[in-house]
Amino acid sequence: MLPLYPYGLRRTLVRELIPAQLWSFEQLQGLLYVAVPIRMTVVRLRRGLMLYAPLPVTAELREALRQLEAAYGPVRTIVLPTASGLEHKLPAPALARAFPEAELWVTPGQWSFPLRLPLSWLGFPAGRTRVLFEQGLPHADELLWTALGPLNLGLGTFMEAACLHRASGSLLVTDALVAIDPQPPEIFDADPTPLLFHARDRGDQPLEDSPELRRRGWRRLVIFASYLRPEPLTVLGWPEVLRRAFAPGLRNPRSHFGLYPFHWHENWEEAFQALVPEAVPRVQVAPVLERLVFPRARDALLAWIRSLAQLPEIRWLVPAHYAAPVACSAELLNQLADELAARSWAPDEGNWATLARIDRGLLKLGLVPSRPSG
């Protein structure tokens, strides 16, 4: 794997989402300074704690969990709710080793590339790793589980296991649904460098800090991460990049020595407003998944969303990325499914053009199937 930001300086932000019931453990992860929050949700159950969507085990994370254990009982269960999300799959074995008494539950269809290896060879403890749905469901008296997939992606399988914590009405999901806050998340307060880096218009500009620059940097990060290369973004050639590099005050790793290969056009904020049109986070499907994972599997996704709407007493959505908790209900989920069914799906043009080119290229090479839900 490539080194992922923030390298060896990974911080963990702990937030109580539902008093004495749910906690969010958040870290940043990305390439260079294209970093977005990822989340592990800790759920209090009658017999202890469950960790949903593992994160890398750091001393800070381990200490925070130790404090929760002291108050609410030991970690009993660790759940890897995705078959393809490397950001959660890679730290799962280490998290299981940190809690040797906990059972580790994984979704069916786990895979590795380029070689298909047994889970035990990938570090998953053989004696206490269970497969969701195939070998039962953990804490079925307190949790309701609903599967999306498996979907055949060619190189591997996409599958996600959503979980409703009945006591709090919180629906835990991983990647398929997100809610994006128009304001920078709190986790950037410790180090806003990624926001300030992308708030600039040229590589020779200094990394200045202000609330407005943080907002600008966050919004650019969001559309970058959502579309990979949105329409209002031009990637500069190396001659132009080097001409503005190594400016005084920028000859340091923090500013990447002034190497800034991006040019944002004046209408870039329109792309963000189209993606996040409201002042509060709204539930949606991430564009990168819509175009690269679900382009030919809308029916399967819609059926899953409608099945989530059938779960009783949903009050909150807690995704593994971006904002949480977000107000949620059966009515909202059914409305989302209706909107997705009515609009153009996985478009080819505008901000989606780069994603579409990637998808068409994968299809042409035969790396993804024309019917991933088959």
C-alpha positions in Angstrom: 0.0 0.0 0.0 1.0 3.6 -0.6 1.9 5.7 2.5 -1.4 7.3 3.6 -1.7 10.8 5.1 -1.1 11.6 7.9 1.7 9.0 7.9 3.1 8.4 11.4 1.2 11.3 13.0 -2.3 9.8 12.9 -4.6 11.4 15.5 -7.9 10.1 16.8 -10.8 12.3 17.6 -13.4 10.8 20.0 -16.9 12.2 20.0 -19.9 10.9 21.9 -22.7 10.6 19.4 -25.5 9.3 21.5 -25.0 9.7 25.3 -23.7 6.6 26.9 -24.5 4.5 23.8 -22.5 5.5 20.7 -19.1 7.0 20.2 -17.3 8.1 17.0 -13.6 7.4 16.7 -12.4 9.6 13.7 -9.1 9.7 11.9 -7.9 11.3 8.6 -6.7 9.3 5.7 -5.8 10.1 2.2 -3.0 10.6 -0.4 -0.8 13.6 0.0 -3.2 16.3 1.3 -6.4 14.9 -0.3 -7.6 13.7 3.2 -11.1 13.0 4.4 -12.4 11.7 7.8 -13.0 8.0 8.3 -14.9 6.6 11.3 -15.0 3.6 13.6 -18.3 3.5 15.6 -18.2 2.1 19.1 -21.6 0.7 20.3 -22.5 0.0 23.9 -24.3 -3.3 24.2 -25.6 -5.2 27.3 -22.6 -7.5 27.3 -19.9 -4.9 26.5 -18.7 -2.9 23.4 -18.8 -3.5 19.7 -16.4 -1.8 17.2 -17.9 -1.3 13.8 -15.6 -0.5 10.8 -12.0 -0.8 12.2 -9.4 1.9 12.2 -5.6 1.7 12.6 -4.7 1.0 16.2 -2.7 3.8 17.7 -1.7 4.4 21.4 -4.3 7.2 21.5 -7.1 5.1 20.1 -6.2 2.2 22.4 -6.2 4.4 25.5 -9.6 5.9 24.5 -11.1 2.4 24.2 -9.5 1.4 27.5 -11.4 4.3 29.1 -14.7 3.2 27.6 -14.0 -0.4 28.7 -13.5 0.8 32.2 -17.0 2.4 32.2 -19.1 0.1 30.0 -17.4 -3.3 29.8 -14.9 -5.0 27.5 -14.7 -5.0 23.7 -16.7 -8.2 22.9 -17.1 -7.8 19.1 -15.3 -6.3 16.2 -17.1 -6.0 12.8 -15.6 -5.5 9.4 -18.8 -4.5 7.5 -17.3 -4.3 4.1 -15.6 -6.7 1.6 -13.7 -4.1 -0.4 -13.0 -1.1 1.9 -9.3 -1.3 2.4 -9.3 1.6 4.9 -11.2 -0.7 7.3 -10.0 -4.1 6.1 -6.3 -3.4 6.6 -6.4 -2.4 10.3 -8.9 -5.2 11.2 -6.3 -7.9 12.1 -4.2 -5.5 14.3 -7.4 -4.3 16.1 -8.3 -8.0 16.7 -4.8 -8.6 18.1 -5.3 -5.6 20.5 -8.5 -7.3 21.8 -7.7 -11.0 22.0 -11.0 -11.9 23.7 -13.2 -10.2 21.0 -14.8 -12.1 18.2 -14.1 -10.7 14.7 -17.0 -10.7 12.3 -16.5 -10.1 8.6 -18.8 -9.9 5.6 -18.9 -12.7 3.1 -16.8 -12.4 -0.1 -13.6 -11.1 1.5 -10.8 -10.9 -1.2 -7.2 -9.9 -1.7 -5.3 -8.8 -4.8 -3.3 -9.9 -6.8 -3.5 -13.3 -5.0 -6.6 -14.7 -3.3 -5.3 -15.7 0.1 -7.0 -17.2 3.1 -8.1 -14.8 5.8 -5.7 -16.4 8.2 -2.8 -15.6 5.9 -3.9 -11.9 6.0 -3.7 -11.8 9.7 -7.3 -12.5 10.7 -7.4 -14.8 13.7 -8.6 -18.2 12.5 -10.1 -19.3 15.8 -12.3 -16.3 16.4 -13.2 -14.9 12.9 -16.8 -15.4 11.9 -18.6 -14.6 8.6 -21.7 -12.5 8.9 -25.0 -14.0 7.7 -23.3 -17.3 6.9 -22.3 -18.1 10.5 -25.0 -16.1 12.3 -25.2 -12.5 13.4 -23.6 -10.9 16.5 -26.0 -9.5 19.2 -29.1 -10.3 17.1 -31.3 -9.4 20.1 -30.0 -5.8 20.1 -28.9 -5.3 16.5 -30.6 -5.7 13.1 -28.4 -6.5 10.1 -29.1 -5.8 6.4 -26.7 -6.7 3.6 -26.1 -4.9 0.3 -24.6 -7.4 -2.2 -22.6 -9.3 -2.9 -22.0 -7.5 -6.1 -19.4 -8.9 -8.5 -16.8 -6.2 -9.3 -14.6 -8.4 -11.4 -11.4 -8.2 -9.4 -13.4 -8.8 -6.2 -16.7 -8.4 -4.5 -18.5 -5.4 -3.1 -20.6 -6.1 0.0 -21.7 -4.0 2.9 -23.5 -4.9 6.1 -25.6 -2.2 7.7 -26.5 -2.4 11.3 -29.4 -0.9 13.3 -28.7 -0.3 17.0 -32.2 -0.6 18.3 -31.7 1.1 21.6 -30.6 4.3 20.1 -32.3 4.1 16.7 -28.9 4.5 15.0 -28.3 2.9 11.6 -24.6 2.2 11.0 -23.4 2.0 7.4 -19.9 2.0 5.8 -19.5 3.4 2.3 -22.8 3.2 0.3 -24.4 6.2 2.0 -22.8 9.4 3.2 -23.7 12.8 4.5 -21.4 15.7 3.8 -21.1 18.7 6.1 -20.6 22.1 4.3 -18.3 23.1 7.1 -14.8 21.6 7.9 -15.0 18.7 10.4 -13.6 19.2 13.9 -10.8 16.7 13.2 -9.0 19.2 11.1 -8.7 21.6 14.1 -5.6 19.8 15.3 -3.8 20.3 11.9 -5.7 22.3 9.2 -2.7 21.9 6.7 -4.7 19.8 4.1 -7.4 22.5 4.1 -5.0 25.4 3.8 -3.0 23.6 1.1 -6.0 23.2 -1.2 -7.4 26.7 -0.4 -4.7 28.2 -2.5 -4.9 29.1 -6.2 -1.2 28.8 -7.0 1.8 26.9 -5.7 3.7 30.0 -4.8 1.1 31.2 -2.4 1.8 30.7 1.4 -0.3 28.5 3.6 -2.4 31.1 5.4 -5.0 30.3 8.0 -8.5 31.7 8.4 -12.0 30.3 8.8 -12.8 31.3 5.2 -9.7 29.6 3.9 -10.5 26.5 5.9 -14.0 26.4 4.4 -12.6 26.9 0.9 -10.1 24.1 1.3 -12.7 21.7 2.7 -15.1 22.3 -0.1 -12.4 21.7 -2.7 -11.2 18.5 -0.9 -14.8 17.2 -0.9 -15.4 17.6 -4.7 -11.9 16.3 -5.3 -12.5 13.2 -3.3 -16.0 12.8 -4.7 -15.2 13.1 -8.4 -11.4 12.6 -8.5 -11.1 15.3 -11.2 -14.2 17.5 -11.2 -15.0 19.6 -14.3 -13.7 22.9 -12.8 -10.3 21.5 -12.0 -7.4 21.5 -14.4 -4.2 19.5 -13.7 -1.2 21.6 -14.7 1.8 20.3 -16.6 5.1 19.9 -14.9 6.7 23.0 -16.5 4.0 25.2 -15.0 4.2 23.4 -11.6 7.9 23.7 -11.3 7.9 27.4 -12.4 5.9 28.2 -9.2 7.6 25.7 -6.9 10.3 26.3 -4.2 9.1 29.9 -3.6 10.5 31.6 -0.4 8.8 30.3 2.7 7.5 27.2 0.9 10.7 25.1 0.8 9.6 22.6 3.3 7.7 19.3 3.4 4.6 20.8 5.0 3.9 22.8 1.8 5.2 20.1 -0.5 8.0 22.5 -1.5 5.4 24.6 -3.4 4.5 21.7 -5.7 0.8 22.4 -6.5 -0.4 20.9 -9.8 -4.0 22.2 -9.6 -5.8 25.1 -11.2 -9.4 25.7 -10.0 -11.7 27.6 -12.4 -13.9 30.4 -11.1 -17.0 28.2 -11.1 -15.6 25.5 -8.8 -18.0 26.4 -6.0 -21.0 25.4 -8.2 -19.7 21.8 -8.2 -19.8 21.9 -4.4 -23.2 23.4 -4.2 -24.6 20.8 -6.6 -23.2 18.1 -4.3 -24.0 19.8 -1.0 -26.9 22.1 -1.7 -28.2 22.5 1.9 -26.8 24.0 5.1 -27.1 20.7 6.9 -25.7 17.4 5.8 -28.2 15.3 3.7 -28.0 11.6 3.1 -26.8 10.7 -0.4 -24.8 8.2 -2.4 -21.2 9.2 -2.9 -20.5 10.0 -6.6 -17.4 7.9 -6.8 -19.3 4.8 -5.7 -22.3 5.6 -7.9 -20.1 5.7 -11.0 -17.4 3.1 -10.2 -19.2 0.6 -8.0 -22.9 0.9 -8.7 -23.1 2.1 -12.3 -24.9 -1.1 -13.4 -26.4 -2.0 -10.0 -28.9 0.7 -9.3 -31.7 -1.8 -8.7 -29.7 -3.6 -6.0 -28.8 -0.4 -4.3 -32.4 0.9 -4.4 -33.7 -2.4 -3.0 -31.2 -2.2 -0.1 -32.1 1.4 0.7 -35.8 0.5 0.7 -35.1 -2.5 2.9 -33.3 -0.2 5.4 -36.5 1.9 5.5 -38.4 -1.1 6.7 -36.2 -1.3 9.9 -38.1 -0.1 13.0 -37.6 3.3 14.7 -34.6 4.7 12.7 -33.6 8.1 14.1 -30.0 8.5 13.1 -27.6 7.6 10.3 -23.9 7.0 11.2 -21.8 6.4 8.1 -18.1 5.5 8.3 -17.2 8.7 6.3 -18.0 12.4 6.6 -20.7 13.7 9.0 -22.4 11.8 11.8 -24.9 11.4 13.3 -27.3 12.6 10.7 -31.1 12.7 11.3 -32.7 9.8 9.4 -36.0 8.1 9.1 -37.9 5.6 7.0 -39.5 8.4 5.1 -36.2 10.0 4.3 -34.7 6.7 3.0 -37.7 6.0 0.8 -37.6 9.6 -0.5 -33.9 9.1 -1.3 -34.7 5.8 -3.2 -37.4 7.6 -5.2 -35.0 10.5 -6.1 -32.3 8.1 -7.2 -34.8 6.1 -9.3 -36.1 9.2 -11.0 -32.9 11.0 -12.0 -30.1 10.2 -14.4 -27.9 7.5 -12.9 -24.1 7.4 -13.0 -23.8 10.3 -15.6 -21.0 10.5 -18.1 -20.6 14.2 -18.4 -19.7 17.3 -16.3 -18.1 16.6 -13.0 -18.6 12.9 -13.6 -16.5 12.7 -16.8 -13.3 11.4 -15.2 -15.1 8.7 -13.3 -16.9 7.7 -16.5 -13.7 7.4 -18.4 -12.2 5.2 -15.7 -15.4 3.0 -15.7 -15.4 2.7 -19.5 -11.7 1.8 -19.4 -12.2 -0.9 -16.9 -15.1 -2.3 -18.9 -13.0 -2.3 -22.1 -10.2 -4.2 -20.4 -12.7 -6.7 -19.0 -11.7 -5.9 -15.4 -15.3 -5.2 -14.4 -18.4 -7.1 -15.5 -21.3 -5.5 -17.4 -23.7 -7.0 -14.8 -22.0 -6.6 -11.4 -25.2 -7.6 -9.5 -25.4 -10.9 -11.4 
